[in-house]
Amino acid sequence: MTRSAASPSQFDLFGGEPPSSAPEKTPGRGPARLPSHEDMARHLTETGRYRILRRLEPRGIEPVDLSAFPLRGIVLDTETTGLNHRKDEIIEIGLIAFAYDAAGKIGGVTGLYGGLQQPSVPIPADVTRLTGLTDDMVRGQRIDLEAVHALVEPADLVIAHNAGFDRPFCEAFSDVFRHKAWACSVKEVDWGTRGYEGTKLGYLVGQSGFFHDGHRAVDDCFALLEVLERGAGTPSPFAELLAASQRARVRIFAENSPFDMKDHLKARGYRWSDGTEGKPKCWWVELPEEALEAELAYLGSEIYRWRDADPPVRRLTAFDRYKG
């Protein structure tokens, strides 16, 4: 049995001979058109057996209509020598400035900065394995504080993927971060409802149909910005994040709660504070402000067992959240 020749408009990605580097000529016709990358990607996708990941290409800085997009945002990422902001140091920072409007529509990138800094101690081996940063790469390097300040000072919102980690390090590094509104793209977007299987940036990027070179600060910033704007669901993840950042939350500290109630508190989502970092030594929980009255009623009836229980409550806005 002989195999019939494919027409010039057909292609078989996996069967037959591999395509040559030059188009094959067909008698009486011009050179056969080789399939483009997009043709091949579309063909694979339409089979239902493959998912195609596209490389995230960094955006360029572009003019923005300031009347349409009057607000300023920063996507921020840091790499550090460890997890403790009181003793570890920033060794790389990435910042992408962008414009947006009050509805959560992104207008474009308006500036960016990425810088390295030599720490006072050698970079631990596990940090080098994770980030690719070595002592040779950061030797003699200093983060340009003027460039950082120029981007951050006009910002209405600073976004980090785990702001509870990045904000304390940034505030220890420069006061320019202390009085800014912060948002966390891990905690303030309901990724599960949008169909994502995890909140790590790599999961979000991959499940959005992209891939990128991760664990370098500016690359991760670009990836996060794209996922926030183009990720699954309506409204966009960024619009959800923006709305969440504008809502107040409350921390309730169940001081002097009976010891035998600790399992009940833990099961309800309370966490233990050992008395450091400005928190009382007790069980505590953070909730939306509208849940405060119901939670105080629960504590009074089920935990303290008297109606006049008055545990300390701290109201938090984006200016307070995620501080160290």
N, C-alpha and C positions, 0 to 999 in steps of 0.2 A: 504494500500500500504506500502510495506517495502522499506527502503532506503538501497541501496547497499553500501557495505563497500568500502572505498577508498583504492586504492593500496598504498603500502608503499611510493612510490615516489610522491604521490599527497598530497596536503594539502589545507585546506580551512581555510583562516585566520579568517573569521567572522561567518561561518555557523557551526552548529553542536556543539559538546562538546568542551570545551577548552582543549588544549593539556595538558596531564599530564606531570609531571616533569621527568618521566622515559619513555624511548621508549617502545611502545607497541610491544609485540612479535606476530609475525604472524606464525601460524602452518606451520612447514616445512621450515621456513626461519629464518634468523637471526633477531635481533631487528630492528624495523623500524627506519630509519634515520629521526631524527627531522630536519625540515628546518633550515638552518642557517639564521642569521640576513640578510646577503646579498641576500639569496634566497627570503626571505620575502619582502625585499625592492625592488628587481627586479620584483617580482610578482605584487606588488602594482603599481609600475611605469608603467608596461606594460599594466595595465588596462586602462590607460589614465585618470583615475579619481583621482589620487593622485600625489602629489609631495613630494619627500623624501628629508629632510634636514639631512646632516651628520655633526656630531660634528667636529669642526676644532681641530685637535690635534697639539699642539705646536711642532715645529721642534726642533731637537737637534742640538747642535754645532757639526760640522763635518769638517774633513780635506778637504781643497779645493785646486785644482790645480791652483796655482797662475799664472802660465804661460797662462792658458786658461781664467781665470777670474781675471784680474789684478786690477780691480777698486773696490773701497770700498763705500758701501752705508750704511746709517743709516735710519731706520724707527723709528720715535719718536712720543711720545704722552705725554701730561702733563695733570694733574688735578690741578686745582687752586682754590683759595678762592673766585674768582670773575672774571670779564671780563676785568678789567682795569689793564694793565701791569705796570702802574705807581704807583699803590698803593696795588694791590692784589698780592698774593704770590703763588708760586708753592708748592703743598703739596704732589705730587707724580710725578715721571718721569719714563717713560719706554723707553728703547733703545734696538733695535735689529740691530746688525751689520751683513752685508751680502756682499758677493762678486758678481760681475757681470762683463759682458764684454761690449764693446763699442756698440754692436748691441742690448743691452737690455735683454740679457739672464742672469738669476740669477743662480749662482753657488752653493749657500748654505749659511747657517747661520754660522758666524764665532765668534760671541760673543753676550752677552746680559747682561742687567742690569736693575733692577727695584728697586726703593728706595722711601721711604717716608720721609717727613720732617714736623716737627712741626712748624706751622706758629706763628706769633707774636700775632694773634688774634684768638678767637674761630672759628671753621669752621661753616659757615652759614648753617642753617637747610636745605635750598634748595640744597646746594652742597652735603650734606650728603645723601639726598634723591636720587640725581642723581648718585653719585659715590659709595655710601656705605661707604665712609670714615668718621670716627668719630674722635672726639678729643682723645679718649682713644687709638685708633689705631696709631695715629701719635705722641703721647706724648713721648718726649725724643728721637725721631727719627731725623736723619740727613742724607741727601743725600750724598753719598760718591763721592766727587768731583774728586778724583784721578781715580776712576772707570769710571766716566763719561768722563773725559779727555782722558783716554786710548782708549776709543771707538771712540770718536768724532774727535780727532786730525788727524788720518789717513784718515778720510772720504773725498771722492770726492763729495758726494751729501748727503744732509740731507732732508728727506721726512717727511712731516706731513700732516695729513688729516685736512686741514684748517691751512696752514702755516701762514696766516695773523694773526692768534691768537697765535699759539705756538712760532713763531720766536721772537716776542717782549718779551715774558715772558722769553724765554731761554737766550736771550742776556742780559736781566736785571739780570739774575741769574749767568751767567758766560761768560767771554770774549771769551771762546773757540768757541762759536757759531757765533761770529760777522763776521768773514771773511770766512765763509763757503758758498758754493753754496746751495741754498734751492729750493725745488720743492713742489708744492701743489697738492696732489692727488684729491682734489675737483675740482680745476679750470683748471688743465693742462691735464686732461683726459676727452674726450667727452663721458661721460657715457651714455647720451641719445642715441647717434648713436649706441652704443653697446647693446641697448635694455633695459637699466636699467631705472626704474621709478623715481629714486631719487638719490641724492648723499650722503645722510647720510650713515655712515658705516654700520649700521644695514640693510638698504635696499640692499647695495651692497653684503654683506655677504649672506643674505637670498636669493637674486635672483641668486647668484652663486651656490646655492645648499647646503649652510652650515649654522650652527648656532654656536654661541660662547657666553661665559660669558662676556658681554660687560661692558664698563665704568670702567674698571681697566686698567691702562696704558699698562702694558706688554701684557695683553690679546688682547687689541685693536691693538697693534703693530703687533702681530702674525697674527691677522685676516686681517689687511691691506696688509701685505706682501703676504699672500696667494691669496687675491683678485687681487693684482697687477700682480702676476705671472699666476694665473689660471682663471682669469675672462674671460667673454665672449669676443669674437672678435679676429681678427688677424690684425696686430701683437698684442702682449700681451699689457694689460694696462700699464705695466711697461715700455715697449719699447716706447709706445706713450708718456708717461710721461717724459722719459729720453730725447727724441727728442725735446719735447716742452721746456724743461728746458734749452736746448742749444741755443734756438732762442732768440734774443734780442727783446724787446718790447719798446714802447715809451709812455710816458705820455705827453699829450698836455694840457696846462693850458690856457683856454680861458679868460685871464685877460682882464678887461675893456670891456667885451662884453656888447652890449646894453641890458638894463634891459628887454625890450620887446621881446628879443630873448630867454629868459630863458626856455620857454616851448618847443621851437624848440630844444634847446640843451638837455633838459631832455629826450625828445622823441627819440633823437639820441643815448642815452646811457650815456650822461655826468652826473657826480655826483657833488654835491656841497661840497666844502671844506670851512670850517669856519676859515681857517688860522692857525690851530694848526698842530702839528706833522710835521713841516717843509714844509707844502704845502702852496702855495699862497691862498689868499681868493678869490676864483673864481670857475667857473665850470671847470671840468677836465674829461678827458677820457684816458683810457689805451688801446693801440691797438698794433697789430703786427707791427714791424718796416717797413715792406713793404707797409703798409697802410698809412704811414705818408704823402707822397706827395698828395695823393687824399684828405686826411682829411684837410690839410692846404688849398687846393684849395676850398674845401667846406666852410671852415670858412671865407676865403677871399670874396667869392662871395655871400654867403647866410647869414652870421652872421655879419661880420664887414662891408661888402659892399664896401670894397676897396681891390684892388689886392695886395697891399704891406703889408697886415697884417702879423705880425711876432710874434705870441704868443710863450711864453716860451715852450721849449720841453726838456724833460729829458729822456735820454736813459737808459734802465734798463736791466741788465742781472740777472742770477740766484744769483749772489753775492749781488745784490741790492734789489731784489723783496722781498716783505713781511716784510721789516723792519718796526719797529714802527714809 
